[in-house]
Amino acid sequence: MITITAATGQYGRLVVDELFQRGVPASGIVATVRDPAKAADLVGAGNYVTWADLLVRICQTSRAASRSEAACRS
């Protein structure tokens, strides 16, 4: 499993795309994002998406891009 932090950012997105081009299956990529809403396409592609604010704590969204930051903190 490969974890990409800032997967919806400029460079993180490039890394995810490159991994797909190199044949890494979506199930082998963990996309860590600050805003799950921006990762809807990654979830749709079958990636495991986690929400993380490295200044707070890491919270798994378990493939649910609609899960909010507030829900993770509760």
C-alpha positions in Angstrom: 0.0 0.0 0.0 1.3 3.5 -0.9 0.1 6.5 1.0 0.1 9.9 -0.7 -0.3 12.9 1.5 -1.9 16.1 0.0 -3.3 13.8 -2.7 -5.6 16.6 -4.0 -2.8 19.2 -4.1 -0.8 20.1 -7.2 2.0 17.6 -6.7 0.0 14.9 -4.8 -2.5 14.7 -7.7 0.5 14.2 -10.1 1.9 11.4 -8.0 -1.5 9.6 -7.9 -1.9 9.9 -11.6 1.7 8.7 -12.2 1.0 5.6 -10.0 -2.0 4.8 -12.0 0.0 5.1 -15.3 2.6 2.7 -13.8 -0.1 0.1 -13.2 -0.5 0.5 -9.4 -4.1 -0.6 -8.7 -6.5 1.9 -6.9 -6.7 -0.5 -4.0 -3.0 -0.1 -3.5 -3.2 3.7 -3.0 -4.2 5.6 0.1 -5.0 9.2 -0.7 -4.7 11.4 2.4 -6.5 14.7 2.0 -7.5 17.8 4.0 -10.8 18.3 2.2 -12.6 15.0 1.3 -15.0 16.9 -1.0 -12.1 17.5 -3.3 -11.3 13.8 -3.5 -14.6 12.6 -4.9 -13.0 11.5 -8.1 -10.4 9.5 -6.2 -13.1 7.7 -4.2 -15.0 7.0 -7.4 -11.9 5.4 -8.8 -11.8 3.0 -5.9 -9.0 4.6 -3.8 -9.0 4.4 0.0 -9.2 8.1 1.1 -8.4 9.4 4.5 -9.0 12.8 6.0 -6.0 14.3 7.8 -5.1 17.6 9.3 -1.5 16.9 10.5 -1.8 19.7 13.1 -4.9 18.0 14.7 -5.1 14.2 14.1 -5.7 11.7 11.4 -9.2 10.4 10.9 -10.1 7.7 8.4 -13.1 8.4 6.1 -13.2 4.8 4.8 -13.9 5.6 1.2 -16.6 8.2 2.1 -15.7 11.5 0.5 -18.8 13.1 1.9 -17.7 12.6 5.5 -17.0 16.0 7.0 -14.1 17.2 9.1 -16.5 17.9 12.0 -17.7 14.3 11.9 -14.1 13.1 12.2 -13.4 15.3 15.2 -16.4 14.1 17.2 
